[in-house]
Amino acid sequence: MSTVPPGTALFVTLVKAGSTKIRYPADLVHDDSTRVTVRAPWAAPHTRDFGFVRFEPGDVLIEHYWRDRWFAVKEVRTGDGELKGWYCDITRPAVLRDAELLVEDLDLDLWVSADGSSVLRLDEDEFEESGLADRDPVAAEAAVRALDELERLARTGGLTELLS
């Protein structure tokens, strides 16, 4: 498997339920043939308030995707570099093709605050409603295992080790 050189401009395409949810430009930071790391500004022109964190114009995300794992971890920072926390998406393994990083979102998410005091499982209701367990039980099981693994890493301090 070939790697892409750092600094390469590419697009991250997030697909959900067969449709493109969002597509945005990013710069490749690292590609070791297993993990792809990109840097991207917050892609929306407006603030998104989740209640536990606000994503705002000017925020920068360092996003880590794996070709062999069922999740992505996004380090969220202010434009000044202050760490807000990590937003983790449960996804199928990422595919980097030409200048596009394709990622299929499986609804489950995890939020970890910068100090690690808050670890929140998100969107479990959306996951149940998606019908993935009926359509693709193997993928659904992998998604739940990935969420459990990320939560365990977050609660034991292993998340930063995973990203180093």
C-alpha positions as CSV (number, residue, x, y, z in Angstrom):
1,M,0.0,0.0,0.0
2,S,1.5,3.4,-1.0
3,T,1.6,6.3,1.3
4,V,0.9,10.0,0.4
5,P,3.6,12.6,1.2
6,P,3.0,15.1,4.0
7,G,1.6,18.5,2.9
8,T,-0.6,16.9,0.1
9,A,-3.9,18.7,-0.2
10,L,-6.8,16.3,-0.2
11,F,-10.5,16.1,0.6
12,V,-12.1,14.2,3.4
13,T,-15.5,12.8,2.4
14,L,-17.8,11.6,5.2
15,V,-20.5,9.3,4.0
16,K,-23.6,8.4,6.0
17,A,-26.3,6.0,5.0
18,G,-25.0,6.0,1.4
19,S,-25.0,9.8,1.0
20,T,-22.2,12.3,1.3
21,K,-22.7,14.0,4.7
22,I,-19.9,16.5,4.3
23,R,-16.8,17.0,2.1
24,Y,-14.0,19.4,3.1
25,P,-10.4,20.2,2.3
26,A,-7.6,19.0,4.5
27,D,-3.8,18.9,4.5
28,L,-2.1,15.6,5.0
29,V,0.1,15.6,8.1
30,H,1.1,11.9,8.2
31,D,0.5,8.6,6.4
32,D,2.3,5.5,7.6
33,S,0.1,3.1,5.5
34,T,-2.1,2.3,8.5
35,R,-3.0,5.7,10.0
36,V,-3.7,8.8,8.0
37,T,-3.5,12.1,9.9
38,V,-4.9,15.3,8.4
39,R,-5.3,18.9,9.5
40,A,-8.4,20.8,8.6
41,P,-10.2,24.0,9.8
42,W,-13.7,23.6,11.2
43,A,-15.6,23.0,8.0
44,A,-18.9,24.9,8.8
45,P,-19.2,28.7,8.5
46,H,-21.1,28.8,11.7
47,T,-20.8,27.7,15.3
48,R,-22.2,24.3,16.3
49,D,-23.0,24.0,20.0
50,F,-23.3,20.4,21.2
51,G,-23.9,21.5,24.8
52,F,-20.6,19.9,26.0
53,V,-18.4,21.7,23.4
54,R,-18.7,24.4,20.8
55,F,-17.1,23.9,17.3
56,E,-16.5,27.4,16.0
57,P,-15.1,29.1,12.9
58,G,-11.3,29.3,13.4
59,D,-11.1,25.9,15.3
60,V,-8.6,23.5,13.9
61,L,-9.0,19.7,13.8
62,I,-6.2,17.2,13.7
63,E,-8.0,14.1,12.4
64,H,-6.6,10.6,12.7
65,Y,-8.1,7.9,10.5
66,W,-7.1,4.2,10.4
67,R,-7.2,1.8,7.5
68,D,-7.6,-1.1,9.9
69,R,-9.7,0.3,12.7
70,W,-13.4,1.1,13.0
71,F,-13.0,4.7,14.3
72,A,-11.5,8.1,13.7
73,V,-10.3,10.5,16.4
74,K,-10.4,14.2,15.9
75,E,-8.4,16.5,18.2
76,V,-10.3,19.8,18.4
77,R,-8.3,23.0,19.1
78,T,-9.1,26.7,19.1
79,G,-7.4,28.8,16.5
80,D,-5.0,29.8,19.3
81,G,-4.1,26.1,19.8
82,E,-6.0,25.5,23.1
83,L,-7.1,21.9,23.2
84,K,-10.9,21.5,23.6
85,G,-11.0,17.7,23.5
86,W,-11.4,14.8,21.2
87,Y,-14.4,14.0,19.1
88,C,-14.3,10.3,18.1
89,D,-16.4,8.9,15.2
90,I,-17.2,5.3,14.8
91,T,-16.6,4.5,11.1
92,R,-15.7,1.7,8.8
93,P,-11.9,1.7,8.1
94,A,-10.9,4.7,6.0
95,V,-9.9,4.5,2.4
96,L,-7.4,6.9,0.9
97,R,-7.8,7.0,-2.9
98,D,-6.0,9.6,-5.0
99,A,-6.6,12.9,-3.2
100,E,-9.7,11.8,-1.3
101,L,-10.0,10.2,2.1
102,L,-13.3,8.3,2.2
103,V,-14.9,7.6,5.6
104,E,-18.3,5.9,6.3
105,D,-19.9,7.2,9.5
106,L,-21.7,4.6,11.5
107,D,-23.6,7.0,13.8
108,L,-21.9,6.2,17.2
109,D,-19.6,8.9,18.6
110,L,-17.6,9.6,21.7
111,W,-16.6,12.9,23.2
112,V,-13.6,13.3,25.5
113,S,-12.9,16.6,27.2
114,A,-9.4,18.0,27.1
115,D,-8.8,17.2,30.8
116,G,-10.3,13.7,30.4
117,S,-12.9,14.4,33.1
118,S,-15.8,14.0,30.7
119,V,-16.3,11.0,28.5
120,L,-19.6,10.9,26.7
121,R,-21.1,8.2,24.5
122,L,-23.2,9.9,21.8
123,D,-25.9,9.0,19.3
124,E,-26.6,5.5,20.5
125,D,-30.2,6.1,19.6
126,E,-29.3,7.1,16.1
127,F,-27.3,3.9,15.8
128,E,-30.2,1.8,16.9
129,E,-32.6,3.6,14.5
130,S,-30.2,3.2,11.6
131,G,-31.0,-0.5,11.2
132,L,-27.3,-1.4,10.7
133,A,-27.7,-4.3,13.1
134,D,-30.3,-5.9,10.8
135,R,-28.6,-4.9,7.5
136,D,-25.0,-5.7,8.4
137,P,-24.7,-7.4,11.9
138,V,-21.0,-7.9,11.5
139,A,-20.4,-4.1,10.9
140,A,-22.8,-3.3,13.8
141,E,-20.9,-5.5,16.2
142,A,-17.5,-4.0,15.0
143,A,-18.9,-0.5,15.6
144,V,-20.0,-1.3,19.2
145,R,-16.6,-2.9,19.9
146,A,-14.9,0.2,18.5
147,L,-16.9,2.5,20.8
148,D,-16.2,0.3,23.8
149,E,-12.5,0.3,22.9
150,L,-12.3,4.1,22.6
151,E,-14.2,4.6,25.8
152,R,-11.8,2.3,27.6
153,L,-8.8,4.1,26.2
154,A,-10.3,7.5,27.1
155,R,-11.0,6.4,30.7
156,T,-7.5,4.9,31.2
157,G,-5.4,7.6,29.6
158,G,-4.7,5.5,26.5
159,L,-6.2,7.9,24.0
160,T,-3.2,10.2,23.9
161,E,-0.9,7.2,23.6
162,L,-2.9,5.9,20.6
163,L,-2.4,9.2,18.9
164,S,1.4,9.6,19.6
